[in-house]
Every structure is written in C-alpha cells, then in structure tokens.
Amino acid sequence: MNRSLHEDMARFGNLATRSQLRGLGYSDRDIQRAVEQRRLSPIRRRWLAHPGADSRATRAVALGGRLAAASALASHGIWVTRPTGLWIASPPDASHLEPTAPGERRLWVRDRFPEVADRQWRVSPRDAVAQFARIGGESDVVASIDSALNKRLLSASDLDEVFATVPRRLRRLRRRVNGRADSGLETLLRLAAEDQGWRVEVQVRISGVGRVDVLIDGWLVIELDGGQWHDDEQSRDVDRRRDAELVLRGYRWHRFRHDQVLNRMPECLAVIRALRAGGRPAARSGQPAA
C-alpha cells in the first residue's frame, strides 16, 4: 500500500492499536509483515509500538491501561510539580493484568470525559486533571490546572465540569485558579504569597520592560528563572537590561531559581517579606511613575 508507516505511527505518538492502523487502510497482513520485519513491536493483543514510542506510555498499555493523572498531564505538556512514578488508568472490569512494579500505581477508573483522539494511550486532559485533583497536593493541583488553562488544553467550562466531579472538599480550589501563569513556578509562588495576605498578579505587562512573572503589591517584581532559558549570555544581558529599567521606573525586583521555589519556599517568602519592609522606591528622574 502507498502509505508511510513511519509517518502514520508518528501521528499516533508511535503507539497505536491495530484498529487504528486498520482505519488507515492497513490490512492484518500489512501489520503482520511490519511485525516480522521488526518495524512494529506487539504489546498485549491490541497495541503496536514503533521506535520512538514513549517508554512510560508503552509500559502503561503493557499493564492493560493508559497513562493517567500526573503521568498523563506530563505527556500533554502540562506542568507537573513533582512527578511521582507511573500512574496507569485501567477499566474496573479489566482482568488478567500484569502486577505493577514499585513506583507504579493503578487507578481503576472509567473515562468521565471521553474524547476521540489519535493518542489513545493516555487519558484526556480533563480526565487527567480530575484524577490528579484527588491525589496531588493542593498547590500542585492548582499549578497543573493553571498550566492546562494557559496552554488552552482546558476551557473554563471544562474546568467547571471537572470540579463538579471531584469531592466537595476540593471544590474550593476552583477559586484559586486563574490560568495566566506561563510556568507552574509562577502559580506556586502566587499561591504562597496570597496565603501571606499580599496582593499578587502574574504575567503583568510593564511599559518599557515587557511582561514580568509576578508582581506583588503593585511594585515588587519577582522573576522566576526556570534554568536553561536564562543560562546563556544573551539571555542574561536581556535580564540585566530589564532589571535596570525596573529600578528606573520605581520598582523593586528579585529573582528566584527553580529549585528555590520548589524546595525552599519559606526562604523565598522571607526574602519577599524583607523587600516589602523596605517600602516602595521612587521612580528616577525622567522616568514615568508606576
């Protein structure tokens, strides 16, 4: 047949069911020939893997399920604060399943929000969020939801549906979601700063500077360096120019690294508290007041 197996499997994330390939016109003989030629590797009875398949997804289908919760979120490109092993969704009526290994957790669930998608080896973003909401820490859950909203993988109406399915004790988290953060780091710092009673905004545009990650009380700018994006000399030069412009415009600023926000949040809050205690500086002559 006049098709590219390489391109077709890439469409499915290099992990497809036999029925998906049949839907593209592959016969059982075509599939068997690809297996014999080791271009495809069979997994259980339904699944076929092509070189380049996600090893975690391959393991999930080998265990009779699909990527779920935090594992599915990460596969969709949604922020996960602290990945914790492999989460697998299996239907409640599944049988003859291989036992999970240490670090693997099985969820016995049916999809609440089924979606027709090429990549059937993972649950939908809506199901992944609903699953993670039950097992993740509260700040981590909000950070993942903010990320999904920011990436337009969830809509506000989707989120309302998700929160209608979670236990009542979790529904209050809906009020803490805003979807503006470009990074989960911004959400984590926002939540911690809001808990201190401070006024916090994320992704604020400042004239002459551009967007800043976090703005506290309207004058204290906090920038969050994710790592590789600020490690080259050109990026550092841009950061220095932005920092200087902030000073000239009457702002205070500070930078935190990825590991500080994740692992030393009390220290970050102590630094912010000390900066706030110093008060808002005045804009330099010739610069517009904030």
DOGUTOR-30513 format. One record per residue (C-alpha): residue in three letters; x, y, z; residue number from 1. Coordinates in Angstrom, 3 decimals. Last residue first. Layout:
atom code = ALA xx = X yy = Y zz = Z pos = NUM
...
REM end
This chain:
atom code = ALA xx = 4.438 yy = 53.372 zz = 38.011 pos = 290
atom code = ALA xx = 5.938 yy = 56.841 zz = 37.805 pos = 289
atom code = PRO xx = 7.365 yy = 57.722 zz = 34.406 pos = 288
atom code = GLN xx = 11.143 yy = 58.077 zz = 34.185 pos = 287
atom code = GLY xx = 12.932 yy = 61.410 zz = 33.801 pos = 286
atom code = SER xx = 14.081 yy = 61.493 zz = 37.396 pos = 285
atom code = ARG xx = 14.175 yy = 58.056 zz = 38.995 pos = 284
atom code = ALA xx = 10.960 yy = 56.457 zz = 40.197 pos = 283
atom code = ALA xx = 10.529 yy = 56.355 zz = 43.958 pos = 282
atom code = PRO xx = 11.144 yy = 53.166 zz = 45.934 pos = 281
atom code = ARG xx = 8.316 yy = 51.146 zz = 47.504 pos = 280
atom code = GLY xx = 8.945 yy = 50.082 zz = 51.052 pos = 279
atom code = GLY xx = 11.886 yy = 48.375 zz = 52.704 pos = 278
atom code = ALA xx = 9.513 yy = 46.037 zz = 54.560 pos = 277
atom code = ARG xx = 8.353 yy = 44.692 zz = 51.228 pos = 276
atom code = LEU xx = 11.893 yy = 43.554 zz = 50.429 pos = 275
atom code = ALA xx = 12.201 yy = 41.811 zz = 53.799 pos = 274
atom code = ARG xx = 8.886 yy = 39.985 zz = 53.312 pos = 273
atom code = ILE xx = 9.928 yy = 38.942 zz = 49.813 pos = 272
atom code = VAL xx = 13.146 yy = 37.447 zz = 51.177 pos = 271
atom code = ALA xx = 11.250 yy = 35.613 zz = 53.935 pos = 270
atom code = LEU xx = 8.768 yy = 34.290 zz = 51.353 pos = 269
atom code = CYS xx = 11.599 yy = 32.854 zz = 49.275 pos = 268
atom code = GLU xx = 13.133 yy = 31.216 zz = 52.369 pos = 267
atom code = PRO xx = 9.782 yy = 29.641 zz = 53.249 pos = 266
atom code = MET xx = 9.577 yy = 28.355 zz = 49.628 pos = 265
atom code = ARG xx = 12.846 yy = 26.435 zz = 49.759 pos = 264
atom code = ASN xx = 12.331 yy = 23.296 zz = 47.678 pos = 263
atom code = LEU xx = 10.228 yy = 24.148 zz = 44.652 pos = 262
atom code = VAL xx = 10.643 yy = 27.913 zz = 44.610 pos = 261
atom code = GLN xx = 14.360 yy = 27.744 zz = 45.429 pos = 260
atom code = ASP xx = 14.945 yy = 24.892 zz = 42.968 pos = 259
atom code = HIS xx = 13.624 yy = 26.906 zz = 40.019 pos = 258
atom code = ARG xx = 15.707 yy = 29.990 zz = 40.764 pos = 257
atom code = PHE xx = 14.433 yy = 33.165 zz = 42.359 pos = 256
atom code = ARG xx = 14.959 yy = 36.687 zz = 41.102 pos = 255
atom code = HIS xx = 14.274 yy = 39.983 zz = 42.871 pos = 254
atom code = TRP xx = 12.831 yy = 43.333 zz = 41.922 pos = 253
atom code = ARG xx = 11.959 yy = 46.711 zz = 43.343 pos = 252
atom code = TYR xx = 10.059 yy = 49.066 zz = 41.110 pos = 251
atom code = GLY xx = 10.382 yy = 52.815 zz = 40.628 pos = 250
atom code = ARG xx = 10.722 yy = 53.085 zz = 36.864 pos = 249
atom code = LEU xx = 14.489 yy = 53.390 zz = 36.928 pos = 248
atom code = VAL xx = 14.782 yy = 50.226 zz = 39.022 pos = 247
atom code = LEU xx = 12.580 yy = 48.304 zz = 36.561 pos = 246
atom code = GLU xx = 14.675 yy = 49.546 zz = 33.651 pos = 245
atom code = ALA xx = 17.833 yy = 48.202 zz = 35.283 pos = 244
atom code = ASP xx = 16.244 yy = 44.775 zz = 35.799 pos = 243
atom code = ARG xx = 15.076 yy = 44.654 zz = 32.189 pos = 242
atom code = ARG xx = 18.548 yy = 45.486 zz = 30.926 pos = 241
atom code = ARG xx = 20.105 yy = 42.862 zz = 33.188 pos = 240
atom code = ASP xx = 17.608 yy = 40.197 zz = 32.060 pos = 239
atom code = VAL xx = 18.342 yy = 40.901 zz = 28.393 pos = 238
atom code = ASP xx = 22.071 yy = 40.560 zz = 29.051 pos = 237
atom code = ARG xx = 21.475 yy = 37.271 zz = 30.900 pos = 236
atom code = SER xx = 19.537 yy = 35.947 zz = 27.929 pos = 235
atom code = GLN xx = 22.423 yy = 36.799 zz = 25.591 pos = 234
atom code = GLU xx = 24.947 yy = 35.171 zz = 27.904 pos = 233
atom code = ASP xx = 23.171 yy = 31.819 zz = 28.037 pos = 232
atom code = ASP xx = 21.774 yy = 30.439 zz = 31.295 pos = 231
atom code = HIS xx = 18.427 yy = 32.220 zz = 31.476 pos = 230
atom code = TRP xx = 16.182 yy = 29.891 zz = 29.480 pos = 229
atom code = GLN xx = 18.072 yy = 26.803 zz = 30.665 pos = 228
atom code = GLY xx = 17.068 yy = 27.253 zz = 34.270 pos = 227
atom code = GLY xx = 13.465 yy = 28.135 zz = 35.059 pos = 226
atom code = ASP xx = 14.332 yy = 31.591 zz = 36.287 pos = 225
atom code = LEU xx = 11.460 yy = 33.173 zz = 38.193 pos = 224
atom code = GLU xx = 11.183 yy = 36.957 zz = 38.225 pos = 223
atom code = ILE xx = 9.622 yy = 38.713 zz = 41.198 pos = 222
atom code = VAL xx = 8.623 yy = 42.342 zz = 40.751 pos = 221
atom code = LEU xx = 7.688 yy = 44.400 zz = 43.809 pos = 220
atom code = TRP xx = 5.621 yy = 47.459 zz = 42.881 pos = 219
atom code = GLY xx = 1.899 yy = 46.667 zz = 42.538 pos = 218
atom code = ASP xx = 1.529 yy = 44.861 zz = 45.854 pos = 217
atom code = ILE xx = 3.386 yy = 41.857 zz = 44.441 pos = 216
atom code = LEU xx = 4.027 yy = 41.457 zz = 40.717 pos = 215
atom code = VAL xx = 4.961 yy = 38.020 zz = 39.364 pos = 214
atom code = ASP xx = 6.413 yy = 36.900 zz = 36.035 pos = 213
atom code = VAL xx = 7.109 yy = 40.210 zz = 34.348 pos = 212
atom code = ARG xx = 5.882 yy = 41.091 zz = 30.881 pos = 211
atom code = GLY xx = 7.567 yy = 43.883 zz = 28.986 pos = 210
atom code = VAL xx = 10.049 yy = 46.383 zz = 30.384 pos = 209
atom code = GLY xx = 9.379 yy = 49.757 zz = 28.784 pos = 208
atom code = SER xx = 5.756 yy = 49.732 zz = 29.951 pos = 207
atom code = ILE xx = 5.090 yy = 46.962 zz = 32.447 pos = 206
atom code = ARG xx = 2.983 yy = 43.974 zz = 31.341 pos = 205
atom code = VAL xx = 1.896 yy = 41.667 zz = 34.176 pos = 204
atom code = GLN xx = 2.252 yy = 37.897 zz = 33.818 pos = 203
atom code = VAL xx = 1.141 yy = 37.126 zz = 37.366 pos = 202
atom code = GLU xx = -0.568 yy = 39.320 zz = 39.952 pos = 201
atom code = VAL xx = -0.338 yy = 39.146 zz = 43.741 pos = 200
atom code = ARG xx = -1.805 yy = 41.264 zz = 46.524 pos = 199
atom code = TRP xx = -0.264 yy = 40.041 zz = 49.772 pos = 198
atom code = GLY xx = -2.211 yy = 38.253 zz = 52.512 pos = 197
atom code = GLN xx = 0.550 yy = 35.768 zz = 53.300 pos = 196
atom code = ASP xx = -1.539 yy = 32.986 zz = 51.723 pos = 195
atom code = GLU xx = -1.535 yy = 35.095 zz = 48.564 pos = 194
atom code = ALA xx = 2.267 yy = 34.853 zz = 48.540 pos = 193
atom code = ALA xx = 2.202 yy = 31.036 zz = 48.745 pos = 192
atom code = LEU xx = -0.425 yy = 30.820 zz = 46.000 pos = 191
atom code = ARG xx = 1.439 yy = 33.199 zz = 43.711 pos = 190
atom code = LEU xx = 4.749 yy = 31.422 zz = 44.285 pos = 189
atom code = LEU xx = 3.280 yy = 28.064 zz = 43.276 pos = 188
atom code = THR xx = 1.455 yy = 29.609 zz = 40.316 pos = 187
atom code = GLU xx = 4.560 yy = 31.332 zz = 38.998 pos = 186
atom code = LEU xx = 6.616 yy = 28.158 zz = 39.344 pos = 185
atom code = GLY xx = 3.935 yy = 26.306 zz = 37.369 pos = 184
atom code = SER xx = 5.010 yy = 28.361 zz = 34.392 pos = 183
atom code = ASP xx = 3.317 yy = 30.733 zz = 31.942 pos = 182
atom code = ALA xx = 0.820 yy = 31.721 zz = 34.625 pos = 181
atom code = ARG xx = -2.455 yy = 33.284 zz = 33.489 pos = 180
atom code = GLY xx = -4.742 yy = 30.306 zz = 34.159 pos = 179
atom code = ASN xx = -6.530 yy = 31.863 zz = 37.156 pos = 178
atom code = VAL xx = -7.210 yy = 29.067 zz = 39.647 pos = 177
atom code = ARG xx = -7.610 yy = 29.873 zz = 43.328 pos = 176
atom code = ARG xx = -11.424 yy = 29.971 zz = 43.322 pos = 175
atom code = ARG xx = -11.612 yy = 26.447 zz = 41.869 pos = 174
atom code = LEU xx = -9.645 yy = 25.182 zz = 44.872 pos = 173
atom code = ARG xx = -12.860 yy = 25.446 zz = 46.931 pos = 172
atom code = ARG xx = -14.127 yy = 22.402 zz = 45.066 pos = 171
atom code = LEU xx = -11.646 yy = 20.071 zz = 46.759 pos = 170
atom code = ARG xx = -13.643 yy = 19.340 zz = 49.940 pos = 169
atom code = ARG xx = -16.705 yy = 18.614 zz = 47.791 pos = 168
atom code = PRO xx = -15.060 yy = 15.565 zz = 46.205 pos = 167
atom code = VAL xx = -14.374 yy = 15.976 zz = 42.487 pos = 166
atom code = THR xx = -16.953 yy = 15.584 zz = 39.710 pos = 165
atom code = ALA xx = -18.401 yy = 19.121 zz = 39.599 pos = 164
atom code = PHE xx = -14.832 yy = 20.406 zz = 39.655 pos = 163
atom code = VAL xx = -14.171 yy = 18.753 zz = 36.304 pos = 162
atom code = GLU xx = -17.317 yy = 20.180 zz = 34.719 pos = 161
atom code = ASP xx = -16.423 yy = 23.696 zz = 35.859 pos = 160
atom code = LEU xx = -12.951 yy = 23.147 zz = 34.451 pos = 159
atom code = ASP xx = -14.279 yy = 22.173 zz = 31.055 pos = 158
atom code = SER xx = -16.419 yy = 25.344 zz = 31.098 pos = 157
atom code = ALA xx = -13.310 yy = 27.433 zz = 31.797 pos = 156
atom code = SER xx = -11.544 yy = 25.731 zz = 28.908 pos = 155
atom code = LEU xx = -8.843 yy = 23.096 zz = 29.204 pos = 154
atom code = LEU xx = -5.983 yy = 22.297 zz = 26.837 pos = 153
atom code = ARG xx = -5.674 yy = 26.000 zz = 26.095 pos = 152
atom code = LYS xx = -1.996 yy = 26.010 zz = 27.124 pos = 151
atom code = ASN xx = -2.754 yy = 28.570 zz = 29.832 pos = 150
atom code = LEU xx = -5.729 yy = 26.526 zz = 31.012 pos = 149
atom code = ALA xx = -3.652 yy = 23.345 zz = 31.295 pos = 148
atom code = SER xx = -0.882 yy = 25.248 zz = 33.099 pos = 147
atom code = ASP xx = -3.281 yy = 26.829 zz = 35.592 pos = 146
atom code = ILE xx = -4.735 yy = 23.367 zz = 36.232 pos = 145
atom code = SER xx = -1.282 yy = 21.913 zz = 36.874 pos = 144
atom code = ALA xx = -0.382 yy = 24.731 zz = 39.280 pos = 143
atom code = VAL xx = -3.748 yy = 24.356 zz = 41.059 pos = 142
atom code = VAL xx = -3.072 yy = 20.646 zz = 41.588 pos = 141
atom code = ASP xx = 0.451 yy = 21.283 zz = 42.856 pos = 140
atom code = SER xx = -0.844 yy = 23.860 zz = 45.335 pos = 139
atom code = GLU xx = -3.425 yy = 21.373 zz = 46.657 pos = 138
atom code = GLY xx = -1.126 yy = 18.373 zz = 46.872 pos = 137
atom code = GLY xx = -1.994 yy = 15.678 zz = 44.372 pos = 136
atom code = ILE xx = -4.200 yy = 12.574 zz = 44.706 pos = 135
atom code = ARG xx = -7.800 yy = 13.603 zz = 44.091 pos = 134
atom code = ALA xx = -7.066 yy = 16.595 zz = 41.855 pos = 133
atom code = PHE xx = -4.782 yy = 14.358 zz = 39.784 pos = 132
atom code = GLN xx = -7.697 yy = 12.234 zz = 38.613 pos = 131
atom code = ALA xx = -9.868 yy = 15.219 zz = 37.617 pos = 130
atom code = VAL xx = -6.890 yy = 16.856 zz = 35.905 pos = 129
atom code = ALA xx = -6.081 yy = 13.670 zz = 33.961 pos = 128
atom code = ASP xx = -9.736 yy = 13.233 zz = 32.987 pos = 127
atom code = ARG xx = -9.885 yy = 16.765 zz = 31.614 pos = 126
atom code = PRO xx = -6.508 yy = 16.475 zz = 29.875 pos = 125
atom code = SER xx = -7.746 yy = 13.302 zz = 28.141 pos = 124
atom code = VAL xx = -6.479 yy = 9.878 zz = 29.181 pos = 123
atom code = ARG xx = -3.361 yy = 8.452 zz = 27.616 pos = 122
atom code = TRP xx = -2.580 yy = 5.572 zz = 25.258 pos = 121
atom code = GLN xx = -5.376 yy = 6.626 zz = 22.915 pos = 120
atom code = ARG xx = -3.216 yy = 9.089 zz = 21.048 pos = 119
atom code = ASP xx = -5.265 yy = 9.762 zz = 17.937 pos = 118
atom code = ALA xx = -8.065 yy = 11.346 zz = 19.905 pos = 117
atom code = VAL xx = -11.823 yy = 10.973 zz = 20.236 pos = 116
atom code = GLU xx = -12.525 yy = 12.271 zz = 23.694 pos = 115
atom code = PRO xx = -14.018 yy = 10.564 zz = 26.738 pos = 114
atom code = PHE xx = -14.761 yy = 12.891 zz = 29.667 pos = 113
atom code = ARG xx = -15.604 yy = 10.689 zz = 32.644 pos = 112
atom code = ASP xx = -13.273 yy = 7.964 zz = 31.458 pos = 111
atom code = ARG xx = -13.694 yy = 4.814 zz = 33.508 pos = 110
atom code = VAL xx = -11.490 yy = 4.273 zz = 36.506 pos = 109
atom code = TRP xx = -9.448 yy = 1.742 zz = 38.429 pos = 108
atom code = LEU xx = -6.295 yy = 3.745 zz = 39.053 pos = 107
atom code = ARG xx = -3.026 yy = 1.778 zz = 39.040 pos = 106
atom code = ARG xx = 0.163 yy = 2.995 zz = 40.626 pos = 105
atom code = GLU xx = 3.715 yy = 2.218 zz = 39.502 pos = 104
atom code = GLY xx = 6.701 yy = 3.177 zz = 41.662 pos = 103
atom code = PRO xx = 7.366 yy = -0.429 zz = 42.661 pos = 102
atom code = ALA xx = 6.136 yy = -2.770 zz = 39.893 pos = 101
atom code = THR xx = 2.540 yy = -3.333 zz = 38.812 pos = 100
atom code = PRO xx = 1.100 yy = -6.810 zz = 38.509 pos = 99
atom code = GLU xx = 0.266 yy = -7.960 zz = 34.962 pos = 98
atom code = LEU xx = -3.425 yy = -7.849 zz = 34.214 pos = 97
atom code = HIS xx = -5.558 yy = -10.917 zz = 33.641 pos = 96
atom code = SER xx = -8.783 yy = -8.920 zz = 34.017 pos = 95
atom code = ALA xx = -10.149 yy = -5.452 zz = 33.273 pos = 94
atom code = ASP xx = -13.672 yy = -4.769 zz = 34.592 pos = 93
atom code = PRO xx = -12.726 yy = -1.636 zz = 36.533 pos = 92
atom code = PRO xx = -11.077 yy = -0.068 zz = 33.486 pos = 91
atom code = SER xx = -7.359 yy = 0.681 zz = 33.895 pos = 90
atom code = ALA xx = -5.743 yy = 4.087 zz = 34.346 pos = 89
atom code = ILE xx = -1.994 yy = 3.943 zz = 34.979 pos = 88
atom code = TRP xx = 0.103 yy = 6.381 zz = 37.002 pos = 87
atom code = LEU xx = 3.885 yy = 5.968 zz = 36.758 pos = 86
atom code = GLY xx = 6.154 yy = 7.330 zz = 39.463 pos = 85
atom code = THR xx = 5.852 yy = 10.605 zz = 41.296 pos = 84
atom code = PRO xx = 6.451 yy = 13.615 zz = 39.065 pos = 83
atom code = ARG xx = 6.887 yy = 16.675 zz = 41.272 pos = 82
atom code = THR xx = 5.443 yy = 19.933 zz = 40.017 pos = 81
atom code = VAL xx = 3.594 yy = 18.653 zz = 36.972 pos = 80
atom code = TRP xx = 3.058 yy = 21.307 zz = 34.310 pos = 79
atom code = ILE xx = 1.032 yy = 20.242 zz = 31.280 pos = 78
atom code = GLY xx = 2.893 yy = 19.066 zz = 28.167 pos = 77
atom code = HIS xx = 0.192 yy = 16.503 zz = 27.313 pos = 76
atom code = SER xx = 2.533 yy = 13.669 zz = 28.354 pos = 75
atom code = ALA xx = 3.099 yy = 15.440 zz = 31.686 pos = 74
atom code = LEU xx = -0.636 yy = 15.531 zz = 32.379 pos = 73
atom code = ALA xx = -0.950 yy = 11.843 zz = 31.505 pos = 72
atom code = SER xx = 1.723 yy = 10.865 zz = 34.031 pos = 71
atom code = ALA xx = 0.227 yy = 13.187 zz = 36.672 pos = 70
atom code = ALA xx = -3.211 yy = 11.508 zz = 36.437 pos = 69
atom code = ALA xx = -3.318 yy = 8.661 zz = 33.917 pos = 68
atom code = LEU xx = -1.271 yy = 6.994 zz = 31.204 pos = 67
atom code = ARG xx = -3.235 yy = 4.114 zz = 29.764 pos = 66
atom code = GLY xx = -4.171 yy = 0.622 zz = 30.863 pos = 65
atom code = GLY xx = -3.508 yy = -3.075 zz = 30.457 pos = 64
atom code = LEU xx = -0.080 yy = -3.172 zz = 32.064 pos = 63
atom code = ALA xx = 1.558 yy = -3.311 zz = 28.630 pos = 62
atom code = VAL xx = -0.501 yy = -0.221 zz = 27.805 pos = 61
atom code = ALA xx = 1.096 yy = 1.658 zz = 30.697 pos = 60
atom code = ARG xx = 4.610 yy = 0.370 zz = 29.929 pos = 59
atom code = THR xx = 4.396 yy = 1.639 zz = 26.379 pos = 58
atom code = ALA xx = 3.145 yy = 5.007 zz = 27.641 pos = 57
atom code = ARG xx = 6.113 yy = 5.231 zz = 30.005 pos = 56
atom code = SER xx = 8.532 yy = 4.214 zz = 27.259 pos = 55
atom code = ASP xx = 7.207 yy = 6.912 zz = 24.922 pos = 54
atom code = ALA xx = 7.312 yy = 5.404 zz = 21.433 pos = 53
atom code = GLY xx = 10.390 yy = 6.324 zz = 19.403 pos = 52
atom code = PRO xx = 10.620 yy = 3.038 zz = 17.529 pos = 51
atom code = HIS xx = 7.058 yy = 1.889 zz = 16.712 pos = 50
atom code = ALA xx = 4.796 yy = 0.177 zz = 19.219 pos = 49
atom code = LEU xx = 1.715 yy = -1.900 zz = 18.445 pos = 48
atom code = TRP xx = -1.231 yy = -2.455 zz = 20.757 pos = 47
atom code = ARG xx = -4.243 yy = -4.713 zz = 20.738 pos = 46
atom code = ARG xx = -3.156 yy = -8.168 zz = 21.844 pos = 45
atom code = ARG xx = -0.551 yy = -7.384 zz = 24.501 pos = 44
atom code = ILE xx = 2.186 yy = -5.193 zz = 23.074 pos = 43
atom code = PRO xx = 3.287 yy = -6.006 zz = 19.525 pos = 42
atom code = SER xx = 6.520 yy = -4.429 zz = 18.244 pos = 41
atom code = LEU xx = 6.451 yy = -2.724 zz = 14.854 pos = 40
atom code = ARG xx = 9.246 yy = -2.227 zz = 12.331 pos = 39
atom code = ARG xx = 10.591 yy = -5.580 zz = 13.413 pos = 38
atom code = GLN xx = 10.322 yy = -7.015 zz = 9.880 pos = 37
atom code = GLU xx = 8.020 yy = -9.710 zz = 11.247 pos = 36
atom code = VAL xx = 5.946 yy = -7.022 zz = 12.988 pos = 35
atom code = ALA xx = 5.715 yy = -4.960 zz = 9.787 pos = 34
atom code = ARG xx = 4.628 yy = -8.113 zz = 7.891 pos = 33
atom code = GLN xx = 1.952 yy = -8.814 zz = 10.496 pos = 32
atom code = ILE xx = 0.585 yy = -5.293 zz = 10.125 pos = 31
atom code = ASP xx = 0.415 yy = -5.498 zz = 6.347 pos = 30
atom code = ARG xx = -1.204 yy = -8.946 zz = 6.630 pos = 29
atom code = ASP xx = -3.831 yy = -7.607 zz = 9.023 pos = 28
atom code = SER xx = -4.578 yy = -4.981 zz = 6.387 pos = 27
atom code = TYR xx = -3.582 yy = -1.341 zz = 6.715 pos = 26
atom code = GLY xx = -6.212 yy = 1.076 zz = 5.371 pos = 25
atom code = LEU xx = -5.932 yy = 3.958 zz = 7.826 pos = 24
atom code = GLY xx = -8.723 yy = 2.520 zz = 9.979 pos = 23
atom code = ARG xx = -6.814 yy = -0.756 zz = 10.039 pos = 22
atom code = LEU xx = -3.977 yy = 1.144 zz = 11.690 pos = 21
atom code = GLN xx = -6.280 yy = 2.464 zz = 14.391 pos = 20
atom code = SER xx = -7.827 yy = -0.986 zz = 14.823 pos = 19
atom code = ARG xx = -4.405 yy = -2.496 zz = 15.481 pos = 18
atom code = THR xx = -3.922 yy = -0.033 zz = 18.290 pos = 17
atom code = ALA xx = -1.253 yy = 2.622 zz = 18.146 pos = 16
atom code = LEU xx = 1.952 yy = 3.754 zz = 19.830 pos = 15
atom code = ASN xx = 4.384 yy = 5.862 zz = 17.821 pos = 14
atom code = GLY xx = 2.687 yy = 9.077 zz = 19.078 pos = 13
atom code = PHE xx = -0.363 yy = 8.243 zz = 16.975 pos = 12
atom code = ARG xx = 0.579 yy = 10.628 zz = 14.163 pos = 11
atom code = ALA xx = 4.145 yy = 9.302 zz = 14.386 pos = 10
atom code = MET xx = 2.735 yy = 5.859 zz = 13.580 pos = 9
atom code = ASP xx = 1.305 yy = 7.149 zz = 10.309 pos = 8
atom code = GLU xx = 4.500 yy = 8.952 zz = 9.369 pos = 7
atom code = HIS xx = 6.734 yy = 5.895 zz = 9.921 pos = 6
atom code = LEU xx = 4.198 yy = 3.551 zz = 8.311 pos = 5
atom code = SER xx = 4.303 yy = 5.687 zz = 5.183 pos = 4
atom code = ARG xx = 1.429 yy = 4.839 zz = 2.837 pos = 3
atom code = ASN xx = 1.120 yy = 3.546 zz = -0.709 pos = 2
atom code = MET xx = 0.000 yy = 0.000 zz = 0.000 pos = 1
REM end
